[in-house]
Amino acid sequence: MALVYLSLGSNKGDRVGFIQQATSLLNEDKQVDLIRTSAFYETEPWQTDTSNWFVNAVIEIKTSYTPHDLLKLCNQVEEKLGRDRESEGFYGDRTIDIDILFYDKEIVYTEDLIIPHKYFHKRAFTLVPMLELSPDFVHPELKKTVMELHEELENPEMVFLYGTRVDL
């Protein structure tokens, strides 16, 4: 089974509830085992057309799905929770967004899937939750740990533990 890290984010409706529901739906699948979940973080929108803040988390799972089959499952969960990609636009408000950050140490470049996630190392809202789960995880392309990547952030966003500021 592959060790996978997924990023979950929501900035529409019951943000925390959508992340919890998405995590539960993923864990209900027989080919997915939830290992750990980071804390929830409240973050400013990053390169989006919205002013609504996000709640973000990272989850660690084990799965027998291939990367593309896991992407299909993530898209199905998003649809079940009301995500409508056509109406929200590329970076609009969304009930839930699930991204595959890492799939073991694999590197995948296809038209519909890029692993590791191409912006992982530029986003505090993915790096900070990953620090909780696996600070020594080495990015398979950049050959740096999550801790090292976090230290190199040029413009870290304000990241708040849900309800509490986190000083980084």
C-alpha positions as CSV (number, residue, x, y, z in Angstrom):
1,M,0.0,0.0,0.0
2,A,1.2,3.5,-0.9
3,L,1.7,6.2,1.8
4,V,-0.1,9.3,0.6
5,Y,-0.5,12.9,1.8
6,L,-3.6,14.8,0.8
7,S,-4.4,18.5,1.3
8,L,-8.0,19.4,2.1
9,G,-9.3,22.9,2.0
10,S,-12.7,24.7,2.2
11,N,-13.7,28.3,2.2
12,K,-17.5,28.0,1.6
13,G,-20.2,27.1,4.1
14,D,-19.3,24.9,7.1
15,R,-15.6,24.8,6.3
16,V,-14.5,22.6,9.2
17,G,-17.5,20.3,8.6
18,F,-16.7,19.8,4.9
19,I,-13.1,18.8,5.8
20,Q,-14.4,16.4,8.4
21,Q,-17.0,14.9,6.0
22,A,-14.4,14.6,3.2
23,T,-12.0,12.8,5.6
24,S,-14.8,10.4,6.7
25,L,-15.9,9.7,3.1
26,L,-12.3,8.9,2.1
27,N,-11.8,6.7,5.1
28,E,-15.0,4.8,4.4
29,D,-13.5,3.5,1.1
30,K,-12.2,0.0,1.5
31,Q,-9.0,0.8,-0.3
32,V,-8.1,3.8,1.9
33,D,-6.8,3.7,5.5
34,L,-6.6,7.0,7.4
35,I,-3.4,7.1,9.4
36,R,-3.3,10.7,10.8
37,T,-4.8,14.1,10.4
38,S,-3.1,17.4,11.0
39,A,-4.7,20.2,13.0
40,F,-7.0,22.5,11.1
41,Y,-5.6,25.9,10.0
42,E,-7.3,29.0,9.0
43,T,-5.5,30.8,6.1
44,E,-5.8,33.8,3.8
45,P,-6.7,33.0,0.2
46,W,-3.6,32.4,-1.9
47,Q,-3.7,33.5,-5.5
48,T,-7.5,33.4,-5.7
49,D,-10.3,35.7,-6.7
50,T,-12.0,35.4,-3.3
51,S,-11.7,37.2,0.1
52,N,-13.2,34.2,2.0
53,W,-10.6,32.6,4.3
54,F,-9.9,28.9,4.0
55,V,-9.7,26.1,6.6
56,N,-7.0,23.7,5.6
57,A,-5.6,20.4,6.8
58,V,-3.4,17.6,5.6
59,I,-4.2,13.9,6.0
60,E,-1.9,10.9,5.8
61,I,-3.4,7.8,4.3
62,K,-2.4,4.4,3.0
63,T,-4.1,3.2,-0.2
64,S,-3.9,0.4,-2.8
65,Y,-5.3,2.8,-5.4
66,T,-3.1,4.0,-8.2
67,P,-2.5,7.7,-8.3
68,H,-5.1,8.2,-11.0
69,D,-7.7,6.1,-9.3
70,L,-7.1,8.0,-6.1
71,L,-7.6,11.2,-8.0
72,K,-11.0,9.9,-9.3
73,L,-12.0,9.0,-5.7
74,C,-11.0,12.5,-4.5
75,N,-13.0,14.1,-7.3
76,Q,-16.1,11.9,-6.4
77,V,-15.8,13.0,-2.7
78,E,-15.6,16.7,-3.8
79,E,-18.8,16.2,-6.0
80,K,-20.6,14.5,-3.1
81,L,-19.9,17.5,-1.0
82,G,-21.3,19.9,-3.5
83,R,-18.2,21.1,-5.4
84,D,-19.1,22.4,-8.8
85,R,-15.9,23.2,-10.7
86,E,-17.8,24.9,-13.6
87,S,-19.6,27.4,-11.5
88,E,-16.7,28.2,-9.1
89,G,-14.1,29.0,-11.8
90,F,-10.4,28.0,-11.4
91,Y,-9.8,29.6,-8.0
92,G,-13.3,30.5,-6.7
93,D,-15.0,29.6,-3.5
94,R,-15.4,25.9,-2.9
95,T,-17.0,23.6,-0.4
96,I,-14.0,21.2,-0.6
97,D,-10.8,20.9,-2.5
98,I,-8.7,17.7,-2.2
99,D,-5.2,17.7,-3.7
100,I,-2.7,14.8,-3.8
101,L,0.5,16.3,-2.4
102,F,2.6,13.1,-2.4
103,Y,2.1,9.5,-3.4
104,D,5.0,7.6,-1.8
105,K,8.1,9.0,-3.5
106,E,6.5,8.7,-7.0
107,I,6.8,11.5,-9.6
108,V,3.8,11.7,-11.9
109,Y,3.4,14.1,-14.8
110,T,0.3,13.6,-16.9
111,E,-2.3,16.0,-18.3
112,D,-4.6,15.6,-15.4
113,L,-2.3,14.9,-12.5
114,I,1.0,16.2,-11.2
115,I,2.7,14.6,-8.2
116,P,4.3,16.0,-6.1
117,H,1.9,18.9,-6.1
118,K,3.5,21.6,-8.1
119,Y,2.9,24.4,-5.5
120,F,3.4,22.3,-2.3
121,H,6.7,24.0,-1.5
122,K,5.3,27.5,-2.0
123,R,2.3,27.3,0.3
124,A,2.4,27.7,4.1
125,F,-1.1,26.1,4.2
126,T,0.3,22.8,3.0
127,L,3.8,23.0,4.6
128,V,2.7,23.8,8.1
129,P,0.2,20.9,8.4
130,M,2.9,18.6,6.9
131,L,5.3,19.8,9.6
132,E,3.0,18.1,12.1
133,L,2.8,14.9,10.3
134,S,6.2,14.4,8.7
135,P,8.8,17.1,9.0
136,D,11.5,14.8,7.8
137,F,9.7,13.7,4.6
138,V,11.9,14.4,1.6
139,H,10.4,16.0,-1.4
140,P,11.2,13.5,-4.2
141,E,12.1,16.2,-6.8
142,L,13.5,19.0,-4.7
143,K,15.5,16.6,-2.3
144,K,14.7,18.7,0.7
145,T,12.7,17.9,3.8
146,V,9.4,19.5,4.6
147,M,11.2,21.4,7.4
148,E,13.8,22.8,5.0
149,L,11.2,23.8,2.5
150,H,9.2,25.6,5.2
151,E,12.3,27.5,6.3
152,E,12.8,28.6,2.7
153,L,9.4,30.2,2.3
154,E,9.8,33.7,0.9
155,N,6.4,35.1,1.7
156,P,4.7,32.9,4.3
157,E,1.0,33.6,4.7
158,M,-0.5,34.2,8.1
159,V,-1.4,30.7,9.2
160,F,-3.7,30.3,12.3
161,L,-4.4,27.1,14.2
162,Y,-8.2,27.1,13.8
163,G,-9.1,29.7,16.3
164,T,-5.6,30.4,17.5
165,R,-2.6,32.1,15.9
166,V,0.5,29.9,15.3
167,D,3.8,31.7,15.5
168,L,6.2,30.2,13.0
